[in-house]
Amino acid sequence: MTEAKPTRRGKEPKRAITALQRRRLRVPRVGLHEQAAARLRTMIVRGELAPGQSLGEADLSDALGISRTPLREALKQLANEGLVELRLNHSAVVAPFRRAELTELFEAVSGIERCAAELAALRMEDADFERLDALQDKIEWHHGRGELRDYFQANQQIHSAIVGFARNAVLKATHEALLARAERARFFALSVLGRWDESVREHQDILAALRRRDAARAGQMLAHHVRRTGEIVAETLDGKALNNEADDAAAPDTPAKPRGRKTRNVAP
């Protein structure tokens, strides 16, 4: 009869997951700076934070309910997207519209979306056309009711959908990198008198070309649609600049105040 081997007391059981494995398994949380960046991005795109407006850290931290550290990370992210400009020893500002930059931006976006429309016309499936039909109905509904912000959201979904229907990951990633800057200019352009009506008609024609599988026509029309948006913004900026110059020229000259010594008023 064999004796049972004594067991060692106090020995810890072998751990199934090591510390290194635990770190790898952790699900990353959405950072505060990403949430702050998303909120500020929406406000900049919709013009709630105007071009050139100062972004004071103290006011923004209080308004967003976060500390300055995640706020600074959010501003850096928006600066990388071209929506914010960081200034040494000064508050960041919302990036102003500049004509030369807008021209280059919409040249790039129109080229990307033209290529996407040409590919999408050949690759779209029945479900894709149903998706575009539903979005087209939505923008026409919001246009008829004068709901600009809801229209704008559906409009952006159409542009992103067409790029997605091209089924080209590189094209999609390149488009997304420019999307925030393009969205801001598009929202600005839609607020210009007459452009909203024009945009609805152009979308109808683009969808019709896609349905005909006319790749060349669809690409040409979408490229024109995007470039037209850039032209509207540039023309509006030029008009504002001319108006400011005219106002300055019409303003009467104010005589310079003499630089005499400051005197104190002494009570009698």
KETORRO-915519 format. One line per 10 residues: number of its first residue (from 1); their letters; for each residue x, y, z of C-alpha. Coordinates in Angstrom, 3 decimals. Example, Ala and Ser with C-alpha at 12.3 -4.5 7.8 and 13.67 -1.06 7.14 Angstrom:
<rs>
1> as> 12.300:-4.500:7.800 ~ 13.670:-1.060:7.140
</rs>
This chain:
<rs>
1> mteakptrrg> 0.000:0.000:0.000 ~ 1.507:3.286:-1.156 ~ 1.346:6.378:0.955 ~ -0.277:9.536:-0.482 ~ 2.156:12.304:-1.199 ~ 1.665:15.300:1.022 ~ 0.443:18.416:-0.695 ~ 2.156:21.761:-0.325 ~ -0.027:24.130:1.603 ~ -0.177:27.782:0.744
11> kepkraital> 0.846:27.299:-2.865 ~ -1.015:29.752:-5.117 ~ -2.805:28.299:-8.130 ~ -1.268:29.073:-11.487 ~ -2.761:32.196:-13.004 ~ -4.415:31.706:-16.356 ~ -3.836:35.300:-17.501 ~ -0.590:37.161:-16.950 ~ -0.320:40.890:-16.298 ~ 0.901:41.454:-19.860
21> qrrrlrvprv> -2.084:39.570:-21.265 ~ -4.462:41.624:-19.106 ~ -3.083:44.820:-20.573 ~ -3.636:43.481:-24.073 ~ -7.205:42.424:-23.308 ~ -8.332:45.740:-21.898 ~ -10.939:47.498:-23.986 ~ -9.828:51.096:-24.647 ~ -12.173:53.788:-23.402 ~ -13.252:56.694:-25.544
31> glheqaaarl> -11.097:59.522:-24.260 ~ -12.439:62.801:-23.025 ~ -10.362:64.593:-25.626 ~ -12.092:62.658:-28.419 ~ -15.510:63.580:-27.068 ~ -14.453:67.217:-26.744 ~ -12.998:67.197:-30.266 ~ -16.249:65.789:-31.659 ~ -18.331:68.490:-29.958 ~ -16.035:71.326:-31.031
41> rtmivrgela> -15.810:69.936:-34.572 ~ -19.596:70.059:-34.914 ~ -19.711:73.619:-33.609 ~ -16.973:74.740:-36.026 ~ -18.525:73.006:-39.045 ~ -21.942:74.539:-38.336 ~ -20.524:77.999:-37.774 ~ -21.408:78.144:-34.076 ~ -17.715:78.878:-33.574 ~ -16.908:81.412:-36.281
51> pgqslgeadl> -13.731:81.525:-38.399 ~ -11.047:83.450:-36.515 ~ -12.834:83.145:-33.169 ~ -10.575:82.787:-30.141 ~ -10.807:79.506:-28.237 ~ -9.920:80.444:-24.682 ~ -9.009:77.397:-22.638 ~ -10.650:78.599:-19.426 ~ -14.039:79.263:-21.055 ~ -13.993:76.052:-23.107
61> sdalgisrtp> -12.943:73.899:-20.162 ~ -15.817:75.283:-18.127 ~ -18.341:74.932:-20.957 ~ -17.335:71.348:-21.779 ~ -16.914:70.309:-18.157 ~ -13.389:68.957:-18.637 ~ -9.912:69.907:-17.490 ~ -7.422:71.706:-19.707 ~ -5.341:68.612:-20.463 ~ -7.970:66.758:-22.560
71> lrealkqlan> -9.043:70.093:-24.037 ~ -5.516:70.740:-25.312 ~ -5.415:67.255:-26.828 ~ -8.735:67.968:-28.536 ~ -7.434:71.242:-29.956 ~ -4.327:69.480:-31.274 ~ -6.520:66.921:-33.002 ~ -8.632:69.650:-34.602 ~ -5.476:71.481:-35.656 ~ -4.348:68.338:-37.482
81> eglvelrlnh> -7.702:68.356:-39.281 ~ -7.198:71.966:-40.357 ~ -10.094:73.346:-38.294 ~ -8.072:75.065:-35.566 ~ -4.844:77.051:-35.528 ~ -2.572:76.829:-32.498 ~ -0.598:79.950:-31.585 ~ 2.420:80.160:-29.341 ~ 1.636:81.930:-26.053 ~ -1.855:82.795:-27.300
91> savvapfrra> -5.252:81.136:-27.369 ~ -5.989:78.842:-30.280 ~ -8.380:80.193:-32.912 ~ -10.858:78.673:-35.327 ~ -9.039:78.451:-38.650 ~ -10.207:81.263:-40.947 ~ -11.350:80.648:-44.512 ~ -8.550:81.478:-46.940 ~ -9.250:81.654:-50.645 ~ -6.085:79.881:-51.806
101> eltelfeavs> -6.553:77.036:-49.324 ~ -10.230:76.635:-50.281 ~ -9.295:76.404:-53.952 ~ -6.746:73.675:-53.246 ~ -9.115:71.849:-50.883 ~ -11.971:71.655:-53.363 ~ -9.662:70.744:-56.220 ~ -8.593:67.735:-54.161 ~ -12.080:66.800:-52.905 ~ -13.648:67.155:-56.359
111> giercaaela> -10.980:64.870:-57.825 ~ -11.515:62.258:-55.112 ~ -15.306:62.321:-55.398 ~ -15.150:62.262:-59.196 ~ -13.077:59.097:-59.101 ~ -15.426:57.642:-56.469 ~ -18.535:58.372:-58.558 ~ -16.985:56.763:-61.639 ~ -16.195:53.596:-59.681 ~ -19.505:53.623:-57.804
121> alrmedadfe> -21.501:53.805:-61.044 ~ -19.988:50.455:-62.047 ~ -19.954:48.795:-58.624 ~ -23.177:49.850:-56.916 ~ -25.688:47.145:-56.032 ~ -29.477:47.339:-55.701 ~ -29.271:47.987:-51.965 ~ -26.878:50.879:-52.613 ~ -29.343:52.556:-54.969 ~ -32.095:52.108:-52.400
131> rldalqdkie> -29.863:53.799:-49.823 ~ -29.222:56.781:-52.121 ~ -32.910:57.026:-53.042 ~ -33.828:57.213:-49.352 ~ -31.214:59.910:-48.694 ~ -32.336:61.896:-51.731 ~ -35.919:61.785:-50.479 ~ -34.662:62.974:-47.109 ~ -32.773:66.013:-48.425 ~ -35.739:67.023:-50.591
141> whhgrgelrd> -38.025:66.715:-47.562 ~ -35.779:68.876:-45.386 ~ -35.259:71.344:-48.235 ~ -39.010:71.754:-48.636 ~ -39.387:72.428:-44.909 ~ -36.417:74.800:-44.717 ~ -34.537:72.562:-42.268 ~ -30.956:73.441:-43.192 ~ -29.124:71.490:-40.501 ~ -31.057:68.277:-41.110
151> yfqanqqihs> -30.567:68.755:-44.856 ~ -26.851:69.251:-44.352 ~ -26.501:66.047:-42.351 ~ -28.262:63.992:-45.033 ~ -26.247:65.769:-47.728 ~ -22.992:64.709:-46.069 ~ -24.281:61.141:-45.831 ~ -24.857:61.134:-49.596 ~ -21.313:62.252:-50.379 ~ -19.817:59.727:-47.965
161> aivgfarnav> -22.086:56.975:-49.295 ~ -21.018:57.520:-52.896 ~ -17.369:57.357:-51.860 ~ -18.113:54.196:-49.889 ~ -19.908:52.605:-52.869 ~ -16.692:52.925:-54.873 ~ -15.426:50.122:-52.615 ~ -11.892:51.451:-52.537 ~ -10.383:51.667:-49.041 ~ -7.553:54.026:-50.029
171> lkathealla> -9.943:56.426:-51.729 ~ -12.255:56.352:-48.710 ~ -9.442:57.031:-46.218 ~ -8.127:59.946:-48.302 ~ -11.614:61.439:-48.492 ~ -12.159:61.114:-44.740 ~ -8.904:62.982:-44.038 ~ -10.309:66.077:-45.789 ~ -13.925:65.644:-44.758 ~ -14.087:67.994:-41.755
181> raerarffal> -12.645:70.956:-43.681 ~ -14.899:70.275:-46.671 ~ -17.975:69.958:-44.442 ~ -17.392:73.375:-42.908 ~ -17.178:75.050:-46.314 ~ -20.223:73.140:-47.578 ~ -22.349:74.273:-44.652 ~ -21.212:77.846:-45.243 ~ -22.063:77.590:-48.957 ~ -25.558:76.221:-48.324
191> svlgrwdesv> -26.373:79.339:-46.322 ~ -25.728:81.477:-49.424 ~ -28.929:82.559:-51.180 ~ -29.780:80.286:-54.106 ~ -27.119:77.625:-53.527 ~ -29.440:75.366:-51.540 ~ -31.952:75.058:-54.423 ~ -29.116:74.556:-56.881 ~ -27.575:71.809:-54.739 ~ -30.823:69.784:-54.622
201> rehqdilaal> -31.123:69.803:-58.419 ~ -27.494:68.759:-58.835 ~ -27.981:65.819:-56.482 ~ -30.974:64.654:-58.530 ~ -28.900:64.709:-61.736 ~ -25.980:62.861:-60.098 ~ -28.256:60.097:-58.826 ~ -29.824:59.737:-62.287 ~ -26.373:59.325:-63.882 ~ -25.412:56.696:-61.317
211> rrrdaaragq> -28.623:54.773:-62.039 ~ -27.805:54.775:-65.762 ~ -24.349:53.368:-64.917 ~ -22.926:56.356:-66.784 ~ -19.587:56.508:-64.993 ~ -18.121:59.412:-66.976 ~ -21.223:61.581:-66.584 ~ -21.651:60.789:-62.876 ~ -18.020:61.640:-62.175 ~ -18.167:64.836:-64.195
221> mlahhvrrtg> -21.335:66.047:-62.505 ~ -20.194:65.268:-58.962 ~ -16.837:66.977:-59.587 ~ -18.667:70.079:-60.867 ~ -21.009:69.976:-57.857 ~ -18.060:69.952:-55.428 ~ -16.083:72.633:-57.281 ~ -19.175:74.836:-57.403 ~ -19.366:74.731:-53.616 ~ -15.777:75.944:-53.383
231> eivaetldgk> -16.470:78.726:-55.878 ~ -19.511:79.906:-53.897 ~ -17.476:80.157:-50.691 ~ -14.603:81.945:-52.444 ~ -16.944:84.428:-54.150 ~ -18.687:85.140:-50.850 ~ -15.362:85.774:-49.122 ~ -14.266:88.088:-51.952 ~ -17.546:89.991:-51.670 ~ -17.110:90.458:-47.939
241> alnneaddaa> -13.546:91.682:-48.442 ~ -14.698:94.248:-51.032 ~ -17.488:95.426:-48.749 ~ -15.037:95.896:-45.894 ~ -12.702:97.897:-48.141 ~ -15.614:100.062:-49.289 ~ -16.691:100.667:-45.701 ~ -13.163:101.672:-44.758 ~ -12.925:104.055:-47.702 ~ -16.287:105.659:-46.890
251> apdtpakprg> -15.505:106.143:-43.221 ~ -14.636:109.769:-42.396 ~ -11.118:110.431:-41.281 ~ -10.912:110.959:-37.557 ~ -8.390:113.533:-36.416 ~ -5.613:112.168:-34.301 ~ -5.783:113.100:-30.652 ~ -2.973:115.381:-29.501 ~ -0.395:113.719:-27.322 ~ -0.322:116.270:-24.564
261> rktrnvap> 0.632:115.597:-20.986 ~ -2.081:113.950:-18.954 ~ -3.452:116.282:-16.300 ~ -5.288:115.310:-13.212 ~ -8.640:116.910:-12.445 ~ -8.325:118.509:-9.043 ~ -11.442:119.137:-7.081 ~ -12.032:122.832:-6.345
</rs>
